[in-house]
């Protein structure tokens, strides 16, 4: 996943970095025993290209078994 795309879509606080957020998600998922759900919003022309989708799929594959995932495709 690309930090520039993440910043454009999610508009996080400037002190946050994508790698730290992803690492935190993994650490929390490993420790938490309840059900976790992620949600990905695809925005046409911003993060819907094959390379970005492959990055998202790779991260989610790494999380396999830890989280439930949903993808939104707004009109």
N, CA, C and O atoms as a GROMACS GRO file, in nm:
protein
  300
    1UNK      N    1   0.084  -0.117   0.000
    1UNK     CA    2   0.000   0.000   0.000
    1UNK      C    3   0.089   0.123   0.000
    1UNK      O    4   0.197   0.124   0.059
    2UNK      N    5   0.042   0.226  -0.066
    2UNK     CA    6   0.123   0.346  -0.083
    2UNK      C    7   0.082   0.454   0.018
    2UNK      O    8  -0.036   0.488   0.029
    3UNK      N    9   0.180   0.508   0.090
    3UNK     CA   10   0.149   0.612   0.189
    3UNK      C   11   0.078   0.734   0.129
    3UNK      O   12  -0.008   0.792   0.195
    4UNK      N   13   0.113   0.773   0.006
    4UNK     CA   14   0.049   0.890  -0.054
    4UNK      C   15  -0.100   0.866  -0.079
    4UNK      O   16  -0.182   0.955  -0.060
    5UNK      N   17  -0.133   0.746  -0.122
    5UNK     CA   18  -0.273   0.711  -0.146
    5UNK      C   19  -0.347   0.702  -0.013
    5UNK      O   20  -0.460   0.751  -0.001
    6UNK      N   21  -0.285   0.641   0.086
    6UNK     CA   22  -0.345   0.631   0.220
    6UNK      C   23  -0.376   0.769   0.276
    6UNK      O   24  -0.484   0.792   0.330
    7UNK      N   25  -0.280   0.861   0.263
    7UNK     CA   26  -0.302   0.997   0.314
    7UNK      C   27  -0.414   1.067   0.238
    7UNK      O   28  -0.494   1.139   0.299
    8UNK      N   29  -0.421   1.047   0.108
    8UNK     CA   30  -0.524   1.113   0.028
    8UNK      C   31  -0.665   1.065   0.065
    8UNK      O   32  -0.759   1.145   0.074
    9UNK      N   33  -0.680   0.935   0.087
    9UNK     CA   34  -0.812   0.879   0.114
    9UNK      C   35  -0.850   0.892   0.262
    9UNK      O   36  -0.960   0.936   0.294
   10UNK      N   37  -0.759   0.853   0.350
   10UNK     CA   38  -0.793   0.847   0.493
   10UNK      C   39  -0.767   0.976   0.570
   10UNK      O   40  -0.822   0.996   0.678
   11UNK      N   41  -0.683   1.062   0.516
   11UNK     CA   42  -0.651   1.191   0.576
   11UNK      C   43  -0.614   1.179   0.725
   11UNK      O   44  -0.675   1.243   0.810
   12UNK      N   45  -0.512   1.096   0.755
   12UNK     CA   46  -0.470   1.077   0.894
   12UNK      C   47  -0.396   1.200   0.947
   12UNK      O   48  -0.355   1.287   0.870
   13UNK      N   49  -0.378   1.205   1.077
   13UNK     CA   50  -0.298   1.310   1.138
   13UNK      C   51  -0.157   1.304   1.079
   13UNK      O   52  -0.106   1.195   1.054
   14UNK      N   53  -0.096   1.417   1.057
   14UNK     CA   54   0.035   1.421   0.990
   14UNK      C   55   0.145   1.347   1.066
   14UNK      O   56   0.248   1.313   1.008
   15UNK      N   57   0.125   1.322   1.195
   15UNK     CA   58   0.227   1.251   1.273
   15UNK      C   59   0.222   1.099   1.252
   15UNK      O   60   0.314   1.028   1.292
   16UNK      N   61   0.115   1.049   1.189
   16UNK     CA   62   0.101   0.905   1.166
   16UNK      C   63   0.170   0.862   1.038
   16UNK      O   64   0.170   0.935   0.939
   17UNK      N   65   0.226   0.743   1.040
   17UNK     CA   66   0.285   0.683   0.922
   17UNK      C   67   0.216   0.552   0.890
   17UNK      O   68   0.175   0.480   0.981
   18UNK      N   69   0.203   0.521   0.763
   18UNK     CA   70   0.131   0.401   0.723
   18UNK      C   71   0.197   0.274   0.777
   18UNK      O   72   0.127   0.185   0.825
   19UNK      N   73   0.327   0.265   0.771
   19UNK     CA   74   0.392   0.142   0.818
   19UNK      C   75   0.368   0.120   0.967
   19UNK      O   76   0.346   0.006   1.010
   20UNK      N   77   0.370   0.227   1.045
   20UNK     CA   78   0.344   0.213   1.189
   20UNK      C   79   0.199   0.170   1.214
   20UNK      O   80   0.172   0.090   1.304
   21UNK      N   81   0.106   0.223   1.135
   21UNK     CA   82  -0.035   0.186   1.150
   21UNK      C   83  -0.055   0.038   1.116
   21UNK      O   84  -0.123  -0.034   1.188
   22UNK      N   85   0.005  -0.007   1.005
   22UNK     CA   86  -0.009  -0.147   0.965
   22UNK      C   87   0.055  -0.240   1.068
   22UNK      O   88  -0.001  -0.345   1.101
   23UNK      N   89   0.173  -0.204   1.118
   23UNK     CA   90   0.237  -0.285   1.220
   23UNK      C   91   0.153  -0.289   1.347
   23UNK      O   92   0.143  -0.394   1.411
   24UNK      N   93   0.092  -0.178   1.383
   24UNK     CA   94   0.005  -0.174   1.500
   24UNK      C   95  -0.118  -0.260   1.482
   24UNK      O   96  -0.163  -0.326   1.576
   25UNK      N   97  -0.174  -0.260   1.360
   25UNK     CA   98  -0.289  -0.346   1.332
   25UNK      C   99  -0.253  -0.492   1.351
   25UNK      O  100  -0.329  -0.568   1.412
   26UNK      N  101  -0.137  -0.532   1.300
   26UNK     CA  102  -0.094  -0.672   1.313
   26UNK      C  103  -0.070  -0.709   1.459
   26UNK      O  104  -0.110  -0.816   1.503
   27UNK      N  105  -0.004  -0.621   1.532
   27UNK     CA  106   0.023  -0.649   1.673
   27UNK      C  107  -0.106  -0.662   1.752
   27UNK      O  108  -0.121  -0.752   1.835
   28UNK      N  109  -0.201  -0.573   1.726
   28UNK     CA  110  -0.329  -0.579   1.796
   28UNK      C  111  -0.404  -0.707   1.759
   28UNK      O  112  -0.459  -0.774   1.846
   29UNK      N  113  -0.405  -0.742   1.629
   29UNK     CA  114  -0.476  -0.861   1.583
   29UNK      C  115  -0.419  -0.988   1.645
   29UNK      O  116  -0.493  -1.082   1.674
   30UNK      N  117  -0.288  -0.992   1.667
   30UNK     CA  118  -0.227  -1.109   1.728
   30UNK      C  119  -0.265  -1.123   1.874
   30UNK      O  120  -0.279  -1.234   1.925
   31UNK      N  121  -0.283  -1.010   1.943
   31UNK     CA  122  -0.311  -1.013   2.087
   31UNK      C  123  -0.460  -1.022   2.118
   31UNK      O  124  -0.498  -1.079   2.220
   32UNK      N  125  -0.543  -0.967   2.032
   32UNK     CA  126  -0.687  -0.960   2.058
   32UNK      C  127  -0.752  -1.094   2.024
   32UNK      O  128  -0.721  -1.154   1.922
   33UNK      N  129  -0.842  -1.140   2.109
   33UNK     CA  130  -0.907  -1.270   2.089
   33UNK      C  131  -1.048  -1.260   2.031
   33UNK      O  132  -1.110  -1.362   2.002
   34UNK      N  133  -1.098  -1.139   2.016
   34UNK     CA  134  -1.231  -1.121   1.957
   34UNK      C  135  -1.223  -1.118   1.805
   34UNK      O  136  -1.118  -1.142   1.746
   35UNK      N  137  -1.336  -1.087   1.742
   35UNK     CA  138  -1.341  -1.078   1.596
   35UNK      C  139  -1.304  -0.938   1.552
   35UNK      O  140  -1.356  -0.840   1.606
   36UNK      N  141  -1.216  -0.927   1.455
   36UNK     CA  142  -1.177  -0.799   1.398
   36UNK      C  143  -1.224  -0.792   1.254
   36UNK      O  144  -1.224  -0.893   1.183
   37UNK      N  145  -1.264  -0.674   1.211
   37UNK     CA  146  -1.306  -0.653   1.073
   37UNK      C  147  -1.231  -0.533   1.016
   37UNK      O  148  -1.223  -0.429   1.081
   38UNK      N  149  -1.178  -0.548   0.897
   38UNK     CA  150  -1.119  -0.434   0.826
   38UNK      C  151  -1.213  -0.397   0.713
   38UNK      O  152  -1.294  -0.478   0.669
   39UNK      N  153  -1.201  -0.274   0.668
   39UNK     CA  154  -1.281  -0.227   0.556
   39UNK      C  155  -1.191  -0.147   0.463
   39UNK      O  156  -1.115  -0.062   0.509
   40UNK      N  157  -1.199  -0.174   0.336
   40UNK     CA  158  -1.120  -0.102   0.237
   40UNK      C  159  -1.215  -0.033   0.140
   40UNK      O  160  -1.304  -0.097   0.083
   41UNK      N  161  -1.196   0.097   0.123
   41UNK     CA  162  -1.277   0.170   0.026
   41UNK      C  163  -1.192   0.194  -0.098
   41UNK      O  164  -1.084   0.253  -0.090
   42UNK      N  165  -1.240   0.148  -0.211
   42UNK     CA  166  -1.171   0.170  -0.338
   42UNK      C  167  -1.231   0.292  -0.405
   42UNK      O  168  -1.352   0.303  -0.420
   43UNK      N  169  -1.145   0.383  -0.446
   43UNK     CA  170  -1.188   0.506  -0.511
   43UNK      C  171  -1.139   0.503  -0.656
   43UNK      O  172  -1.020   0.494  -0.682
   44UNK      N  173  -1.234   0.509  -0.747
   44UNK     CA  174  -1.202   0.501  -0.890
   44UNK      C  175  -1.096   0.604  -0.927
   44UNK      O  176  -1.111   0.723  -0.900
   45UNK      N  177  -0.989   0.557  -0.990
   45UNK     CA  178  -0.884   0.645  -1.035
   45UNK      C  179  -0.782   0.683  -0.929
   45UNK      O  180  -0.685   0.753  -0.958
   46UNK      N  181  -0.803   0.638  -0.804
   46UNK     CA  182  -0.711   0.672  -0.696
   46UNK      C  183  -0.640   0.547  -0.644
   46UNK      O  184  -0.517   0.543  -0.637
   47UNK      N  185  -0.718   0.445  -0.609
   47UNK     CA  186  -0.657   0.323  -0.553
   47UNK      C  187  -0.720   0.196  -0.608
   47UNK      O  188  -0.723   0.093  -0.541
   48UNK      N  189  -0.770   0.202  -0.730
   48UNK     CA  190  -0.837   0.085  -0.788
   48UNK      C  191  -0.754   0.017  -0.897
   48UNK      O  192  -0.806  -0.067  -0.970
   49UNK      N  193  -0.625   0.053  -0.908
   49UNK     CA  194  -0.542  -0.010  -1.009
   49UNK      C  195  -0.491  -0.146  -0.958
   49UNK      O  196  -0.495  -0.174  -0.838
   50UNK      N  197  -0.445  -0.227  -1.050
   50UNK     CA  198  -0.404  -0.364  -1.017
   50UNK      C  199  -0.292  -0.368  -0.914
   50UNK      O  200  -0.291  -0.454  -0.827
   51UNK      N  201  -0.196  -0.276  -0.924
   51UNK     CA  202  -0.083  -0.277  -0.831
   51UNK      C  203  -0.129  -0.250  -0.688
   51UNK      O  204  -0.084  -0.315  -0.594
   52UNK      N  205  -0.218  -0.153  -0.672
   52UNK     CA  206  -0.267  -0.121  -0.538
   52UNK      C  207  -0.350  -0.237  -0.482
   52UNK      O  208  -0.335  -0.273  -0.365
   53UNK      N  209  -0.434  -0.294  -0.565
   53UNK     CA  210  -0.515  -0.407  -0.519
   53UNK      C  211  -0.427  -0.525  -0.480
   53UNK      O  212  -0.459  -0.596  -0.384
   54UNK      N  213  -0.318  -0.546  -0.551
   54UNK     CA  214  -0.226  -0.654  -0.516
   54UNK      C  215  -0.160  -0.626  -0.380
   54UNK      O  216  -0.141  -0.718  -0.301
   55UNK      N  217  -0.126  -0.500  -0.354
   55UNK     CA  218  -0.068  -0.464  -0.224
   55UNK      C  219  -0.167  -0.490  -0.111
   55UNK      O  220  -0.130  -0.546  -0.007
   56UNK      N  221  -0.291  -0.450  -0.130
   56UNK     CA  222  -0.394  -0.471  -0.028
   56UNK      C  223  -0.415  -0.620  -0.006
   56UNK      O  224  -0.423  -0.666   0.108
   57UNK      N  225  -0.425  -0.695  -0.115
   57UNK     CA  226  -0.445  -0.840  -0.104
   57UNK      C  227  -0.328  -0.907  -0.032
   57UNK      O  228  -0.349  -1.000   0.046
   58UNK      N  229  -0.207  -0.861  -0.057
   58UNK     CA  230  -0.090  -0.917   0.008
   58UNK      C  231  -0.096  -0.895   0.160
   58UNK      O  232  -0.068  -0.986   0.237
   59UNK      N  233  -0.130  -0.774   0.201
   59UNK     CA  234  -0.141  -0.745   0.344
   59UNK      C  235  -0.251  -0.829   0.408
   59UNK      O  236  -0.231  -0.886   0.515
   60UNK      N  237  -0.365  -0.837   0.342
   60UNK     CA  238  -0.477  -0.914   0.397
   60UNK      C  239  -0.444  -1.063   0.402
   60UNK      O  240  -0.486  -1.133   0.494
   61UNK      N  241  -0.370  -1.112   0.303
   61UNK     CA  242  -0.329  -1.252   0.305
   61UNK      C  243  -0.239  -1.278   0.426
   61UNK      O  244  -0.248  -1.382   0.490
   62UNK      N  245  -0.152  -1.182   0.456
   62UNK     CA  246  -0.064  -1.193   0.572
   62UNK      C  247  -0.147  -1.198   0.700
   62UNK      O  248  -0.108  -1.263   0.797
   63UNK      N  249  -0.260  -1.129   0.701
   63UNK     CA  250  -0.349  -1.123   0.818
   63UNK      C  251  -0.446  -1.240   0.823
   63UNK      O  252  -0.526  -1.250   0.916
   64UNK      N  253  -0.442  -1.327   0.725
   64UNK     CA  254  -0.540  -1.435   0.713
   64UNK      C  255  -0.559  -1.507   0.845
   64UNK      O  256  -0.463  -1.548   0.910
   65UNK      N  257  -0.684  -1.523   0.882
   65UNK     CA  258  -0.718  -1.591   1.006
   65UNK      C  259  -0.730  -1.497   1.124
   65UNK      O  260  -0.785  -1.535   1.228
   66UNK      N  261  -0.679  -1.375   1.112
   66UNK     CA  262  -0.685  -1.280   1.222
   66UNK      C  263  -0.802  -1.182   1.208
   66UNK      O  264  -0.856  -1.134   1.308
   67UNK      N  265  -0.840  -1.152   1.083
   67UNK     CA  266  -0.941  -1.049   1.062
   67UNK      C  267  -1.041  -1.092   0.955
   67UNK      O  268  -1.012  -1.176   0.870
   68UNK      N  269  -1.158  -1.031   0.961
   68UNK     CA  270  -1.260  -1.043   0.856
   68UNK      C  271  -1.247  -0.916   0.775
   68UNK      O  272  -1.227  -0.809   0.832
   69UNK      N  273  -1.259  -0.924   0.643
   69UNK     CA  274  -1.238  -0.806   0.560
   69UNK      C  275  -1.357  -0.780   0.469
   69UNK      O  276  -1.418  -0.872   0.415
   70UNK      N  277  -1.389  -0.650   0.454
   70UNK     CA  278  -1.494  -0.608   0.362
   70UNK      C  279  -1.437  -0.499   0.272
   70UNK      O  280  -1.354  -0.419   0.315
   71UNK      N  281  -1.483  -0.497   0.146
   71UNK     CA  282  -1.439  -0.395   0.051
   71UNK      C  283  -1.560  -0.318   0.001
   71UNK      O  284  -1.661  -0.377  -0.037
   72UNK      N  285  -1.548  -0.184   0.002
   72UNK     CA  286  -1.655  -0.098  -0.048
   72UNK      C  287  -1.615  -0.041  -0.183
   72UNK      O  288  -1.501   0.000  -0.204
   73UNK      N  289  -1.711  -0.040  -0.275
   73UNK     CA  290  -1.691   0.020  -0.406
   73UNK      C  291  -1.798   0.128  -0.425
   73UNK      O  292  -1.904   0.100  -0.482
   74UNK      N  293  -1.772   0.251  -0.379
   74UNK     CA  294  -1.873   0.355  -0.393
   74UNK      C  295  -1.896   0.391  -0.539
   74UNK      O  296  -1.804   0.383  -0.620
   75UNK      N  297  -2.017   0.431  -0.571
   75UNK     CA  298  -2.050   0.472  -0.711
   75UNK      C  299  -1.987   0.604  -0.745
   75UNK      O  300  -2.003   0.653  -0.856
   0.00000   0.00000   0.00000
